[in-house]
Amino acid sequence: MSYLQVSYFSPSIWRQTTFHMCLPNDVPPEMREGNKNYDRPMKTLMLLHGYSGNTRDWTLGSLISDLALKYNMAVIMPSGDNSFYLNAKGCCFKYADFVGFELLDYCRKTFGLSKEAKDTFIGGLSMGGFGAIHAGLEHPENYGKIFGLSSALIVNGLKDIKPGVNDGIADYDYYCHVFGDLDKVKETVNDPEFIVKERLKKGDTIQPVYMACGSEDFLIENNRQFRDFLNEHKVNLTYKESEGIHDWIFWNKYLEPAIEWALED
């Protein structure tokens, strides 16, 4: 198993940025023997961290290196800072472009990864779950399946955040910078529901989505609302809910099932 740390210049965020990557391209034949995942080309997973996290969160908090080896999957883990993986105002904050296509294109070219959406997935936890859902929906040409664990699907509540508000996680100015006009965000591509409705108007088929959230998680109602929205619009959704809070115990419970789901034909 190769574990890489790569720094490169990103035009989307206009600076040198670092990402980590699991790349099982050096697996000895005896370790591949009997593993059907090595009877097919390598798959790719863009895996996004949560709010206040960084590019090493998944390797420190989960067994993603072992899963990459087991499932013959290149796993790209970028740093999204606290951007919600959206395009904010200014030339240096195009994080939706960064994970939607730019970093993926760079890794495909540099490491010879598949250029097919059917071989490429995107997932994440909390803020990264939101980012995965958003980027996947916005770029179906790149991502064939999407999964979000305890996703921070907070758009519906942004209209209630007023000047001077600080909710202990972020303040009004932060939300405005990331999402834009909070009174109008539901009418923009920063809302995953808006993207779904616009794509359906064009006759698109929404790619399959997997969601999991703990029943004691503070984001559970947000996830249930989005679940209901996807079901109402007849999106191919797999939804899991079980006892759990917003922690690595829950995310590790569902990471491998999400990967197995993504690999299903």
Secondary structure as UniProt FT lines:
FT   STRAND          2..10
FT   TURN            11..14
FT   STRAND          15..23
FT   HELIX           29..32
FT   TURN            33..34
FT   HELIX           36..39
FT   STRAND          43..48
FT   TURN            51..52
FT   TURN            55..56
FT   HELIX           57..61
FT   HELIX           64..70
FT   TURN            71..72
FT   STRAND          73..77
FT   TURN            81..82
FT   TURN            84..85
FT   TURN            91..92
FT   HELIX           95..97
FT   HELIX           98..102
FT   HELIX           103..111
FT   HELIX           117..119
FT   STRAND          120..125
FT   HELIX           127..138
FT   TURN            140..142
FT   STRAND          145..149
FT   HELIX           155..160
FT   TURN            163..164
FT   HELIX           172..179
FT   TURN            182..184
FT   HELIX           185..187
FT   TURN            189..190
FT   HELIX           192..201
FT   TURN            202..203
FT   STRAND          209..214
FT   TURN            215..216
FT   TURN            218..219
FT   HELIX           220..232
FT   TURN            233..234
FT   STRAND          237..242
FT   HELIX           248..263
//
